[in-house]
Amino acid sequence: MNGFTKFVLTLILLFSLFPLYTRYKTSAAPIPPGVHLGGVEMGHVKDAAAAAALLDIRNTEPVAVYFGDRRLILRPQDVDYRVDVERMIADAARFLDGPDFVDISLRTLLGWEQKRRDVPVYATVNAEKLNAWLQNVAAENNRPPQPARAIPPRWQWAEESSLPGNPAGFVGALRTEWQWSVGAPGQMLLLEESVQPVLDALGSADRRQAHLLLEETPAGPPTLDDLAAVLNTFTADFPGFAAIYLQDLASGAEGTVDVDVAFSGMSTMKIAIVAALFSRMDGVEDVEIGQLIDYALGESNNTAANGVLRRVGDGDIYSGGRRVTEFMASLGYVNSFVQTGYDDNSAIAQIPTAANQRTDWDTKPDTHLQSTPAEMGRLLAEIYRCAQGEGKLLEIYPGALTAQECRTILFYLSHDEFTELVWGGLPRPTDAWIVHKHGFVNDAHSDVALIWGPTGPYVLSVYLYRRGWMDWETSNAAMKEISRIVWSFFAFQQELHKVIPPEPLVLQPPANYVPVLNKYASRAANSGNPALP
């Protein structure tokens, strides 16, 4: 058969098939076999109304939208979502021409399974309403990182050696310690990035759920603000007024609970009196003043403290008080003053300060000498820094105060070996490194302490007031528990960050130190001179 004959026969075949092809194309319209509109097979649908009915689920059925684990419901009509059926059918018409329709026709002729061809969902949505819905979701569900939690102690029954450290055969109730945990992470909605998952869910036939895209902000470790909040909650039931000042000496960060309220100066004020004296003399000038300081800080002896005050005032106790007041003011501690010595019962008007002019709390402070938990805590913190060769005491009193003199102040403070209050709340009181000064008046108790904790040194200043009479049991129990809470915070920080604390200060007596009555032998006093009795 020559070429011309083949050409003629092929042409005849094409002309004979063309009417069949044309008729099939007409019958296949508007949506050819194998074509899916929005995931739904529509090859059998012959009109727009039938297609719209099959796609109407997208206009009416709600979708589940997840913000993390929380399930929310979005109805298509809430955002004016409508499937554009006419546009989808028009797009399906592209499969009625060209190679796609030839393939469809041959598969139909030969009885083969149709190849799937998809038309995407075309829809309209009110973008403003969708954004407003997402913004409302964000407003209701966004959350910042949650603060750290402190779990209070609880009593639990222990039998035999079920808990470590129990003696053999022990049976009874044991108290657990305060436990800290980091807070929960925060979650914030990524609004723009979450639009498409929602649109995909609205346009899906079977996957009608969307997971919003969130940005997670990890929770940081507990801060001193978290600690202060726990202390504030703990003292909320105290039958009086509790003020707590804390400073982490490694960072200088502070935690405070009502620390700027005026209190009676009590014996804790003796720290300021001794510090003011050292700013005016060169070391421990003689044995007499050294022993007065020892009695004042170690035994909390008021007569000795008055003797130190007279030395500050060059023999005049009132001048000494003014100079202590000026010394504190020079450091920025303007709520502290001394007008007379201890045990002076004369009527005298108080010096007005911001702390004693407050109207929210009135602790009926002694008009002769006053301070605040914050100022006494900060003073002790500065004495520590001075002992380390830095800080504002050395800046404000260059040459007048030295690091060695500040270490000497701490040495004398170490002779206050009253092991209750803040000291009594430490986990191993007999092994603790602590220097502190406690104080009492009828209606208020105080304790200002420098403690070497799990991460290093910190200062804790606690003042308690109860109208009429501050009873010992209530005060001691509260201060011990406050001390436990603070220690547990630093223990958790140490565990969390694997902090290796620096070695504690070694406190040595001054060159001309003579123990009063050979009675002081504190571990801090002896750390520099084991031969002392």
LUMDOSE-519680 format. One record per residue (C-alpha): x, y, z; residue in one letter; residue number from 1. Coordinates in nm, 4 decimals. Layout:
% residues N
REC  X  Y  Z  a  NUM .
...
//
This chain:
% residues 533
REC  0.0000  0.0000  0.0000  m  1 .
REC  0.1490  0.3269  -0.1115  n  2 .
REC  0.1706  0.6386  0.1024  g  3 .
REC  -0.1103  0.8204  -0.0633  f  4 .
REC  -0.3488  0.5334  0.0049  t  5 .
REC  -0.2514  0.5287  0.3741  k  6 .
REC  -0.3122  0.9001  0.3984  f  7 .
REC  -0.6580  0.8694  0.2428  v  8 .
REC  -0.7565  0.5819  0.4718  l  9 .
REC  -0.6361  0.7714  0.7829  t  10 .
REC  -0.8303  1.0768  0.6766  l  11 .
REC  -1.1453  0.8682  0.6238  i  12 .
REC  -1.0989  0.7148  0.9730  l  13 .
REC  -1.0618  1.0532  1.1359  l  14 .
REC  -1.3673  1.1914  0.9627  f  15 .
REC  -1.5665  0.8892  1.0736  s  16 .
REC  -1.4516  0.9201  1.4402  l  17 .
REC  -1.4883  1.2985  1.4659  f  18 .
REC  -1.8684  1.2952  1.5042  p  19 .
REC  -1.8333  1.0341  1.7819  l  20 .
REC  -1.5613  1.2446  1.9533  y  21 .
REC  -1.7742  1.5557  1.9272  t  22 .
REC  -2.0843  1.3818  2.0618  r  23 .
REC  -1.8834  1.2373  2.3570  y  24 .
REC  -1.7365  1.5778  2.4327  k  25 .
REC  -2.0870  1.7188  2.4502  t  26 .
REC  -2.2061  1.4394  2.6759  s  27 .
REC  -1.9014  1.4699  2.9020  a  28 .
REC  -1.9577  1.8411  2.9623  a  29 .
REC  -1.9556  2.0342  3.1859  p  30 .
REC  -1.7369  1.8074  3.4028  i  31 .
REC  -1.5551  1.5188  3.2315  p  32 .
REC  -1.5126  1.1782  3.4008  p  33 .
REC  -1.2320  1.1559  3.6571  g  34 .
REC  -1.2416  1.5254  3.7383  v  35 .
REC  -1.2694  1.6147  4.1095  h  36 .
REC  -1.3938  1.9510  4.2268  l  37 .
REC  -1.2537  2.0332  4.5664  g  38 .
REC  -1.1754  1.6675  4.6273  g  39 .
REC  -1.5238  1.5422  4.5235  v  40 .
REC  -1.5542  1.3252  4.2073  e  41 .
REC  -1.7912  1.5115  3.9757  m  42 .
REC  -1.7735  1.3180  3.6487  g  43 .
REC  -2.1364  1.2147  3.6772  h  44 .
REC  -2.2636  1.5671  3.7505  v  45 .
REC  -2.4228  1.7415  3.4552  k  46 .
REC  -2.5362  2.0755  3.5945  d  47 .
REC  -2.4144  2.3479  3.8252  a  48 .
REC  -2.6982  2.3002  4.0753  a  49 .
REC  -2.6036  1.9367  4.1366  a  50 .
REC  -2.2375  2.0322  4.1773  a  51 .
REC  -2.3318  2.3092  4.4201  a  52 .
REC  -2.5359  2.0636  4.6256  a  53 .
REC  -2.2368  1.8315  4.6589  l  54 .
REC  -2.0091  2.1165  4.7586  l  55 .
REC  -2.2543  2.2847  4.9934  d  56 .
REC  -2.1034  2.1096  5.2971  i  57 .
REC  -1.8213  2.3574  5.2769  r  58 .
REC  -2.0676  2.6443  5.3179  n  59 .
REC  -2.2489  2.5019  5.6204  t  60 .
REC  -2.0474  2.2454  5.8162  e  61 .
REC  -1.8291  2.3946  6.0930  p  62 .
REC  -1.4592  2.3258  6.1148  v  63 .
REC  -1.2625  2.2438  6.4302  a  64 .
REC  -0.9815  2.4920  6.4893  v  65 .
REC  -0.7191  2.3990  6.7476  y  66 .
REC  -0.5232  2.6468  6.9560  f  67 .
REC  -0.2787  2.4013  7.1041  g  68 .
REC  -0.4996  2.1479  7.2818  d  69 .
REC  -0.8023  2.3731  7.2948  r  70 .
REC  -1.0724  2.2986  7.0367  r  71 .
REC  -1.2600  2.5932  6.8861  l  72 .
REC  -1.5466  2.5924  6.6354  i  73 .
REC  -1.5612  2.8129  6.3276  l  74 .
REC  -1.8775  2.8202  6.1135  r  75 .
REC  -1.8247  2.9129  5.7481  p  76 .
REC  -2.1014  3.1702  5.7671  q  77 .
REC  -1.9151  3.3481  6.0516  d  78 .
REC  -1.6562  3.4615  5.7982  v  79 .
REC  -1.8890  3.4745  5.4910  d  80 .
REC  -1.7189  3.1694  5.3400  y  81 .
REC  -1.8845  3.0585  5.0090  r  82 .
REC  -1.7613  2.8080  4.7541  v  83 .
REC  -1.7481  2.9590  4.4014  d  84 .
REC  -1.9058  2.6640  4.2159  v  85 .
REC  -1.9355  2.8442  3.8823  e  86 .
REC  -1.5663  2.9233  3.8751  r  87 .
REC  -1.4783  2.5635  3.9620  m  88 .
REC  -1.7001  2.4279  3.6830  i  89 .
REC  -1.5483  2.6775  3.4399  a  90 .
REC  -1.2023  2.5590  3.5412  d  91 .
REC  -1.3085  2.1950  3.4860  a  92 .
REC  -1.3824  2.2808  3.1210  a  93 .
REC  -1.0070  2.2871  3.0478  r  94 .
REC  -1.0129  1.9059  3.0618  f  95 .
REC  -1.2607  1.8995  2.7660  l  96 .
REC  -0.9829  1.9953  2.5226  d  97 .
REC  -0.6393  1.8869  2.4225  g  98 .
REC  -0.4436  1.5848  2.5397  p  99 .
REC  -0.6378  1.5588  2.8653  d  100 .
REC  -0.9684  1.4976  2.6888  f  101 .
REC  -0.8095  1.2604  2.4354  v  102 .
REC  -0.6828  1.0569  2.7310  d  103 .
REC  -1.0266  1.0729  2.8964  i  104 .
REC  -1.1953  0.9618  2.5727  s  105 .
REC  -0.9605  0.6697  2.5088  l  106 .
REC  -0.9928  0.5466  2.8689  r  107 .
REC  -1.3707  0.5590  2.8323  t  108 .
REC  -1.3589  0.3755  2.4965  l  109 .
REC  -1.1264  0.1050  2.6267  l  110 .
REC  -1.3001  0.0725  2.9654  g  111 .
REC  -0.9952  0.1776  3.1624  w  112 .
REC  -1.0065  0.3558  3.4975  e  113 .
REC  -0.9940  0.7310  3.4617  q  114 .
REC  -0.6912  0.9224  3.5769  k  115 .
REC  -0.7771  1.1624  3.8589  r  116 .
REC  -0.7736  1.5304  3.7640  r  117 .
REC  -0.8314  1.7944  4.0323  d  118 .
REC  -0.9867  2.1375  4.0283  v  119 .
REC  -0.8961  2.3303  4.3452  p  120 .
REC  -1.1559  2.4859  4.5701  v  121 .
REC  -1.2387  2.8379  4.4680  y  122 .
REC  -1.4181  3.0301  4.7375  a  123 .
REC  -1.4813  3.3776  4.8682  t  124 .
REC  -1.4241  3.4795  5.2294  v  125 .
REC  -1.4533  3.8020  5.4190  n  126 .
REC  -1.0889  3.8626  5.5083  a  127 .
REC  -1.1782  4.1254  5.7701  e  128 .
REC  -1.4127  3.8871  5.9507  k  129 .
REC  -1.1589  3.6030  5.9385  l  130 .
REC  -0.8853  3.8281  6.0773  n  131 .
REC  -1.1219  3.9563  6.3451  a  132 .
REC  -1.2091  3.5979  6.4440  w  133 .
REC  -0.8412  3.5059  6.4683  l  134 .
REC  -0.7631  3.8200  6.6677  q  135 .
REC  -1.0373  3.7289  6.9133  n  136 .
REC  -0.8921  3.3777  6.9430  v  137 .
REC  -0.5518  3.5311  7.0137  a  138 .
REC  -0.6928  3.7691  7.2758  a  139 .
REC  -0.8639  3.4837  7.4595  e  140 .
REC  -0.5910  3.2224  7.4318  n  141 .
REC  -0.2513  3.3901  7.4033  n  142 .
REC  -0.0616  3.3585  7.7264  r  143 .
REC  0.2811  3.4732  7.8386  p  144 .
REC  0.5167  3.2297  8.0073  p  145 .
REC  0.3758  3.1352  8.3442  q  146 .
REC  0.5806  3.2116  8.6565  p  147 .
REC  0.7613  2.9439  8.8483  a  148 .
REC  0.5705  2.7621  9.1189  r  149 .
REC  0.6672  2.6782  9.4733  a  150 .
REC  0.4946  2.3735  9.6185  i  151 .
REC  0.4510  2.4053  9.9969  p  152 .
REC  0.5714  2.1320  10.2292  p  153 .
REC  0.3343  1.8560  10.3272  r  154 .
REC  0.3276  1.5928  10.5938  w  155 .
REC  0.3539  1.2321  10.4910  q  156 .
REC  0.3586  0.9072  10.6799  w  157 .
REC  0.6871  0.7192  10.6789  a  158 .
REC  0.7456  0.3648  10.7926  e  159 .
REC  1.0783  0.2001  10.8589  e  160 .
REC  1.3298  0.3518  10.6153  s  161 .
REC  1.0888  0.4542  10.3407  s  162 .
REC  1.2435  0.8006  10.3351  l  163 .
REC  1.6162  0.8642  10.3188  p  164 .
REC  1.7840  0.9733  10.6401  g  165 .
REC  1.5363  0.8037  10.8720  n  166 .
REC  1.6697  0.5988  11.1594  p  167 .
REC  1.6129  0.2263  11.1411  a  168 .
REC  1.2631  0.1311  11.2470  g  169 .
REC  1.1318  0.4882  11.2255  f  170 .
REC  0.7562  0.5215  11.2033  v  171 .
REC  0.5875  0.8596  11.1988  g  172 .
REC  0.4999  1.1733  11.0056  a  173 .
REC  0.7688  1.3641  10.8212  l  174 .
REC  0.7527  1.7087  10.6695  r  175 .
REC  0.8732  1.7535  10.3123  t  176 .
REC  1.0597  2.0628  10.1969  e  177 .
REC  0.9462  2.3427  9.9687  w  178 .
REC  0.9749  2.2338  9.6051  q  179 .
REC  1.0159  2.4670  9.3060  w  180 .
REC  0.9390  2.4103  8.9394  s  181 .
REC  0.9810  2.6237  8.6298  v  182 .
REC  0.6685  2.7807  8.4873  g  183 .
REC  0.4704  2.6711  8.1836  a  184 .
REC  0.5828  2.8074  7.8442  p  185 .
REC  0.3864  3.0867  7.6804  g  186 .
REC  0.1947  3.0539  7.3540  q  187 .
REC  0.1233  3.3300  7.1037  m  188 .
REC  -0.0859  3.2964  6.7873  l  189 .
REC  0.0950  3.3601  6.4583  l  190 .
REC  -0.2047  3.5253  6.2958  l  191 .
REC  -0.0894  3.5687  5.9359  e  192 .
REC  0.0606  3.2206  5.9216  e  193 .
REC  -0.2617  3.0670  6.0577  s  194 .
REC  -0.4923  3.2041  5.7857  v  195 .
REC  -0.4071  2.9391  5.5252  q  196 .
REC  -0.4610  2.6347  5.7506  p  197 .
REC  -0.8065  2.7700  5.8352  v  198 .
REC  -0.8897  2.8273  5.4664  l  199 .
REC  -0.7681  2.4774  5.3837  d  200 .
REC  -0.9984  2.3307  5.6488  a  201 .
REC  -1.2962  2.5322  5.5254  l  202 .
REC  -1.2346  2.4085  5.1737  g  203 .
REC  -1.1808  2.0422  5.2606  s  204 .
REC  -1.4462  1.7739  5.2285  a  205 .
REC  -1.3042  1.5324  5.4863  d  206 .
REC  -1.0313  1.7136  5.6799  r  207 .
REC  -1.2351  1.9826  5.8422  r  208 .
REC  -0.9938  2.0783  6.1134  q  209 .
REC  -0.7081  2.3247  6.1377  a  210 .
REC  -0.4208  2.3605  6.3787  h  211 .
REC  -0.3292  2.7230  6.4318  l  212 .
REC  0.0380  2.8073  6.4151  l  213 .
REC  0.1720  2.9158  6.7523  l  214 .
REC  0.4954  3.0636  6.8749  e  215 .
REC  0.6047  2.9087  7.2013  e  216 .
REC  0.8002  3.1198  7.4466  t  217 .
REC  0.9884  2.9047  7.6935  p  218 .
REC  0.9442  2.9812  8.0588  a  219 .
REC  1.2544  3.1098  8.2278  g  220 .
REC  1.3856  2.9911  8.5609  p  221 .
REC  1.2295  3.1321  8.8778  p  222 .
REC  1.3271  3.4908  8.9473  t  223 .
REC  1.3439  3.6866  9.2684  l  224 .
REC  1.0126  3.8423  9.1667  d  225 .
REC  0.8641  3.4906  9.1651  d  226 .
REC  1.0194  3.4292  9.5058  l  227 .
REC  0.8797  3.7578  9.6373  a  228 .
REC  0.5334  3.6588  9.5133  a  229 .
REC  0.5558  3.3273  9.6995  v  230 .
REC  0.6734  3.5038  10.0159  l  231 .
REC  0.3927  3.7565  9.9837  n  232 .
REC  0.1388  3.4755  9.9541  t  233 .
REC  0.2892  3.2903  10.2481  f  234 .
REC  0.2790  3.5961  10.4758  t  235 .
REC  -0.0731  3.6956  10.3686  a  236 .
REC  -0.2101  3.5008  10.6666  d  237 .
REC  0.0428  3.6393  10.9127  f  238 .
REC  -0.1492  3.7961  11.2055  p  239 .
REC  0.0171  4.1320  11.1673  g  240 .
REC  0.2500  4.2857  10.9124  f  241 .
REC  0.5468  4.1135  10.7471  a  242 .
REC  0.8141  4.2880  10.5407  a  243 .
REC  1.0866  4.0938  10.3597  i  244 .
REC  1.3917  4.2129  10.1684  y  245 .
REC  1.6196  3.9793  9.9741  l  246 .
REC  1.9294  4.0414  9.7627  q  247 .
REC  2.1234  3.7875  9.5614  d  248 .
REC  2.4783  3.9131  9.6058  l  249 .
REC  2.6011  3.7306  9.2962  a  250 .
REC  2.3762  3.9382  9.0686  s  251 .
REC  2.2545  4.2271  9.2828  g  252 .
REC  1.8938  4.1319  9.2008  a  253 .
REC  1.6379  4.2075  9.4711  e  254 .
REC  1.3118  4.0556  9.5868  g  255 .
REC  1.0859  4.2655  9.8064  t  256 .
REC  0.7658  4.2422  10.0074  v  257 .
REC  0.6540  4.5742  10.1603  d  258 .
REC  1.0119  4.6720  10.2451  v  259 .
REC  0.9773  5.0499  10.2574  d  260 .
REC  0.7659  5.0686  10.5706  v  261 .
REC  0.9248  5.2235  10.8806  a  262 .
REC  1.0030  4.9942  11.1740  f  263 .
REC  1.1615  5.0520  11.5103  s  264 .
REC  1.5371  5.0371  11.4686  g  265 .
REC  1.5703  4.7557  11.7255  m  266 .
REC  1.9080  4.5886  11.7679  s  267 .
REC  1.9436  4.5407  11.3936  t  268 .
REC  2.0196  4.9123  11.3782  m  269 .
REC  2.3460  4.8362  11.5570  k  270 .
REC  2.4873  4.7250  11.2208  i  271 .
REC  2.4532  5.0858  11.0998  a  272 .
REC  2.6023  5.2261  11.4199  i  273 .
REC  2.9113  5.0037  11.3921  v  274 .
REC  2.9494  5.0705  11.0186  a  275 .
REC  2.9320  5.4462  11.0830  a  276 .
REC  3.2003  5.4110  11.3501  l  277 .
REC  3.4386  5.2304  11.1153  f  278 .
REC  3.3922  5.5071  10.8587  s  279 .
REC  3.5363  5.7457  11.1222  r  280 .
REC  3.8213  5.5452  11.2773  m  281 .
REC  4.1267  5.3622  11.1504  d  282 .
REC  4.0622  4.9964  11.2211  g  283 .
REC  3.9852  4.8895  11.5783  v  284 .
REC  4.1623  5.1699  11.7583  e  285 .
REC  4.1768  5.0088  12.1011  d  286 .
REC  4.0673  4.7050  12.2974  v  287 .
REC  3.7866  4.8950  12.4681  e  288 .
REC  3.6021  4.9862  12.1478  i  289 .
REC  3.6597  4.6372  12.0113  g  290 .
REC  3.4933  4.4853  12.3142  q  291 .
REC  3.2069  4.7356  12.3017  l  292 .
REC  3.1453  4.6327  11.9404  i  293 .
REC  3.1677  4.2660  12.0420  d  294 .
REC  2.9094  4.3119  12.3149  y  295 .
REC  2.6844  4.5287  12.0960  a  296 .
REC  2.6740  4.2898  11.8006  l  297 .
REC  2.7366  3.9569  11.9716  g  298 .
REC  2.5213  3.9896  12.2823  e  299 .
REC  2.2990  4.2669  12.1474  s  300 .
REC  2.3936  4.4621  12.4587  n  301 .
REC  2.2260  4.8034  12.4516  n  302 .
REC  2.4680  4.9644  12.6965  t  303 .
REC  2.7598  4.8604  12.4761  a  304 .
REC  2.5771  4.9912  12.1692  a  305 .
REC  2.5348  5.3272  12.3414  n  306 .
REC  2.9072  5.3246  12.4124  g  307 .
REC  2.9765  5.2702  12.0416  v  308 .
REC  2.7349  5.5527  11.9625  l  309 .
REC  2.9228  5.7881  12.1967  r  310 .
REC  3.2478  5.6971  12.0223  r  311 .
REC  3.0864  5.7870  11.6886  v  312 .
REC  2.9929  6.1251  11.8404  g  313 .
REC  3.3323  6.1885  12.0001  d  314 .
REC  3.1858  6.1318  12.3439  g  315 .
REC  2.8354  6.2721  12.2804  d  316 .
REC  2.5622  6.0171  12.2198  i  317 .
REC  2.3339  6.2657  12.0413  y  318 .
REC  2.6114  6.3747  11.8052  s  319 .
REC  2.6739  6.0057  11.7471  g  320 .
REC  2.3101  5.9577  11.6488  g  321 .
REC  2.3252  6.2511  11.4048  r  322 .
REC  2.6410  6.1101  11.2482  r  323 .
REC  2.4858  5.7655  11.2055  v  324 .
REC  2.1858  5.9313  11.0408  t  325 .
REC  2.4163  6.1281  10.8096  e  326 .
REC  2.6149  5.8146  10.7326  f  327 .
REC  2.2995  5.6278  10.6248  m  328 .
REC  2.1769  5.9266  10.4212  a  329 .
REC  2.5126  5.9439  10.2407  s  330 .
REC  2.4406  5.5916  10.1117  l  331 .
REC  2.0914  5.6900  9.9997  g  332 .
REC  1.9203  5.5357  10.3035  y  333 .
REC  1.7052  5.8346  10.3977  v  334 .
REC  1.4433  5.6466  10.6021  n  335 .
REC  1.6904  5.5531  10.8745  s  336 .
REC  1.7811  5.7708  11.1706  f  337 .
REC  1.9152  5.7585  11.5247  v  338 .
REC  1.8257  6.0433  11.7629  q  339 .
REC  1.9208  5.9038  12.1031  t  340 .
REC  2.0750  5.5925  12.2450  g  341 .
REC  1.8999  5.2653  12.3299  y  342 .
REC  1.6669  5.2434  12.6298  d  343 .
REC  1.6016  5.6180  12.6202  d  344 .
REC  1.2400  5.6632  12.7262  n  345 .
REC  1.2230  6.0386  12.6753  s  346 .
REC  0.9428  6.1812  12.4644  a  347 .
REC  1.0819  6.2913  12.1314  i  348 .
REC  0.9221  6.3579  11.7957  a  349 .
REC  1.0266  6.1323  11.5121  q  350 .
REC  1.2119  6.2670  11.2117  i  351 .
REC  0.9609  6.2647  10.9233  p  352 .
REC  1.0553  6.0230  10.6455  t  353 .
REC  0.8755  5.8784  10.3458  a  354 .
REC  0.8619  5.5453  10.5294  a  355 .
REC  0.6989  5.6736  10.8485  n  356 .
REC  0.4577  5.9059  10.6681  q  357 .
REC  0.2827  5.6234  10.4848  r  358 .
REC  -0.0865  5.5780  10.5519  t  359 .
REC  -0.1248  5.2130  10.4513  d  360 .
REC  0.0844  5.0577  10.7293  w  361 .
REC  0.1865  5.1989  11.0646  d  362 .
REC  0.4085  4.9769  11.2808  t  363 .
REC  0.4209  5.2377  11.5590  k  364 .
REC  0.7978  5.2716  11.5160  p  365 .
REC  1.0217  5.3971  11.7954  d  366 .
REC  1.0626  5.7720  11.7539  t  367 .
REC  1.4235  5.7506  11.8744  h  368 .
REC  1.5609  5.5231  11.6041  l  369 .
REC  1.4024  5.3852  11.2891  q  370 .
REC  1.4860  5.2076  10.9654  s  371 .
REC  1.3290  4.9881  10.7006  t  372 .
REC  1.3893  4.6242  10.6017  p  373 .
REC  1.5214  4.7398  10.2635  a  374 .
REC  1.7742  4.9889  10.3996  e  375 .
REC  1.9176  4.7527  10.6600  m  376 .
REC  1.9320  4.4698  10.4070  g  377 .
REC  2.1045  4.6895  10.1513  r  378 .
REC  2.3501  4.8150  10.4122  l  379 .
REC  2.4534  4.4601  10.4997  l  380 .
REC  2.4846  4.3814  10.1284  a  381 .
REC  2.7154  4.6828  10.0865  e  382 .
REC  2.9266  4.5752  10.3835  i  383 .
REC  2.9733  4.2406  10.2101  y  384 .
REC  3.0704  4.4107  9.8832  r  385 .
REC  3.3104  4.6353  10.0714  c  386 .
REC  3.4655  4.3236  10.2262  a  387 .
REC  3.5192  4.2015  9.8712  q  388 .
REC  3.6913  4.5282  9.7764  g  389 .
REC  3.4044  4.6882  9.5829  e  390 .
REC  3.0776  4.8759  9.6213  g  391 .
REC  2.9466  5.2135  9.7298  k  392 .
REC  3.0994  5.2159  10.0788  l  393 .
REC  3.4485  5.2229  9.9285  l  394 .
REC  3.3362  5.4715  9.6627  e  395 .
REC  3.1772  5.7148  9.9094  i  396 .
REC  3.4361  5.6687  10.1858  y  397 .
REC  3.7627  5.6136  9.9985  p  398 .
REC  4.0426  5.5680  10.2467  g  399 .
REC  3.8075  5.6055  10.5420  a  400 .
REC  3.6701  5.2559  10.4983  l  401 .
REC  3.8714  4.9566  10.3773  t  402 .
REC  3.7866  4.6035  10.2707  a  403 .
REC  3.9590  4.4717  10.5830  q  404 .
REC  3.7492  4.6943  10.8078  e  405 .
REC  3.4321  4.5649  10.6432  c  406 .
REC  3.5523  4.2087  10.7002  r  407 .
REC  3.6086  4.3061  11.0632  t  408 .
REC  3.2461  4.4250  11.0885  i  409 .
REC  3.1337  4.0860  10.9570  l  410 .
REC  3.3689  3.9155  11.2023  f  411 .
REC  3.1998  4.0881  11.4953  y  412 .
REC  2.8563  4.0157  11.3482  l  413 .
REC  2.9445  3.6472  11.3453  s  414 .
REC  2.9299  3.6555  11.7243  h  415 .
REC  2.5496  3.6863  11.7174  d  416 .
REC  2.4940  3.3127  11.7568  e  417 .
REC  2.1221  3.3276  11.8242  f  418 .
REC  2.0262  3.0241  11.6174  t  419 .
REC  1.6520  3.0842  11.5917  e  420 .
REC  1.4577  3.3067  11.3487  l  421 .
REC  1.6261  3.3178  11.0034  v  422 .
REC  1.9163  3.0991  11.1181  w  423 .
REC  1.6789  2.8338  11.2510  g  424 .
REC  1.5133  2.7958  10.9093  g  425 .
REC  1.8321  2.6884  10.7318  l  426 .
REC  1.8394  2.3178  10.6423  p  427 .
REC  2.1516  2.2382  10.8485  r  428 .
REC  2.1756  2.5162  11.1089  p  429 .
REC  2.4840  2.3781  11.2807  t  430 .
REC  2.6753  2.3724  10.9498  d  431 .
REC  2.5441  2.7004  10.8083  a  432 .
REC  2.7631  2.9976  10.7149  w  433 .
REC  2.5661  3.2940  10.8414  i  434 .
REC  2.6302  3.6293  11.0044  v  435 .
REC  2.3246  3.8138  11.1254  h  436 .
REC  2.1785  4.0610  11.3704  k  437 .
REC  1.8414  4.0057  11.5277  h  438 .
REC  1.6348  4.2563  11.7225  g  439 .
REC  1.3246  4.2771  11.9386  f  440 .
REC  1.0835  4.5340  12.0737  v  441 .
REC  0.7451  4.4568  12.2264  n  442 .
REC  0.5478  4.4679  11.9031  d  443 .
REC  0.8143  4.3940  11.6408  a  444 .
REC  1.0931  4.1434  11.5719  h  445 .
REC  1.3641  4.1624  11.3073  s  446 .
REC  1.6546  3.9644  11.1662  d  447 .
REC  1.9033  4.0816  10.9024  v  448 .
REC  2.1302  3.8039  10.7767  a  449 .
REC  2.4117  3.7387  10.5308  l  450 .
REC  2.3910  3.3715  10.4329  i  451 .
REC  2.6145  3.1588  10.2139  w  452 .
REC  2.3528  2.9687  10.0183  g  453 .
REC  2.3528  2.6972  9.7517  p  454 .
REC  2.4552  2.9442  9.4776  t  455 .
REC  2.6609  3.1808  9.6920  g  456 .
REC  2.5885  3.4651  9.9345  p  457 .
REC  2.2562  3.6396  9.9764  y  458 .
REC  2.1101  3.8877  10.2229  v  459 .
REC  1.7738  3.8278  10.3871  l  460 .
REC  1.6111  4.0998  10.5984  s  461 .
REC  1.2839  4.0137  10.7743  v  462 .
REC  1.0783  4.2467  10.9945  y  463 .
REC  0.7531  4.1411  11.1634  l  464 .
REC  0.5015  4.3590  11.3473  y  465 .
REC  0.1947  4.2723  11.5486  r  466 .
REC  -0.0120  4.5366  11.7218  r  467 .
REC  0.0382  4.5335  12.0983  g  468 .
REC  0.2624  4.2288  12.1335  w  469 .
REC  0.4685  4.0245  11.8860  m  470 .
REC  0.4671  3.6814  12.0486  d  471 .
REC  0.7778  3.4672  12.0136  w  472 .
REC  0.6154  3.1489  11.8819  e  473 .
REC  0.4431  3.3264  11.5939  t  474 .
REC  0.7491  3.5340  11.5048  s  475 .
REC  1.0002  3.2495  11.5230  n  476 .
REC  0.7843  3.0105  11.3204  a  477 .
REC  0.7227  3.2718  11.0489  a  478 .
REC  1.0885  3.3714  11.0142  m  479 .
REC  1.2030  3.0095  11.0025  k  480 .
REC  0.9565  2.9309  10.7249  e  481 .
REC  1.0529  3.2428  10.5294  i  482 .
REC  1.4163  3.1343  10.5575  s  483 .
REC  1.3280  2.7846  10.4349  r  484 .
REC  1.1439  2.9220  10.1332  i  485 .
REC  1.4379  3.1428  10.0370  v  486 .
REC  1.6921  2.8629  10.0785  w  487 .
REC  1.4777  2.6258  9.8695  s  488 .
REC  1.4673  2.8871  9.5917  f  489 .
REC  1.8460  2.9067  9.5707  f  490 .
REC  1.8768  2.5283  9.6025  a  491 .
REC  1.6497  2.4940  9.2984  f  492 .
REC  1.8562  2.7525  9.1091  q  493 .
REC  2.1704  2.5577  9.1906  q  494 .
REC  2.0153  2.2336  9.0673  e  495 .
REC  1.8771  2.4006  8.7553  l  496 .
REC  2.1933  2.5805  8.6481  h  497 .
REC  2.4550  2.3545  8.8088  k  498 .
REC  2.6031  2.6564  8.9852  v  499 .
REC  2.9232  2.5986  9.1789  i  500 .
REC  2.9144  2.8519  9.4637  p  501 .
REC  3.2327  3.0393  9.5571  p  502 .
REC  3.4121  2.9546  9.8771  e  503 .
REC  3.2696  3.1391  10.1803  p  504 .
REC  3.4520  3.4327  10.3294  l  505 .
REC  3.7103  3.3564  10.5944  v  506 .
REC  3.6620  3.6112  10.8723  l  507 .
REC  3.9659  3.6877  11.0826  q  508 .
REC  3.9770  3.8928  11.4045  p  509 .
REC  4.1498  4.2294  11.3994  p  510 .
REC  4.5126  4.2415  11.5078  a  511 .
REC  4.4358  4.3661  11.8578  n  512 .
REC  4.1311  4.1477  11.9157  y  513 .
REC  4.0680  4.0354  12.2720  v  514 .
REC  3.7576  3.8173  12.3196  p  515 .
REC  3.5194  3.9535  12.5790  v  516 .
REC  3.5408  3.7219  12.8799  l  517 .
REC  3.6899  3.4599  12.6457  n  518 .
REC  3.3366  3.3562  12.5603  k  519 .
REC  3.3095  3.3896  12.1831  y  520 .
REC  3.4127  3.0915  11.9750  a  521 .
REC  3.1852  3.1056  11.6718  s  522 .
REC  3.2933  2.9113  11.3676  r  523 .
REC  3.3354  3.2417  11.1750  a  524 .
REC  3.5413  3.3971  11.4558  a  525 .
REC  3.7636  3.0928  11.4760  n  526 .
REC  3.7991  3.0492  11.1001  s  527 .
REC  4.1009  3.2772  11.0981  g  528 .
REC  4.2480  3.1852  11.4353  n  529 .
REC  4.1849  2.8293  11.5569  p  530 .
REC  4.3800  2.9005  11.8755  a  531 .
REC  4.1116  3.1276  12.0144  l  532 .
REC  3.9171  2.9731  12.3028  p  533 .
//
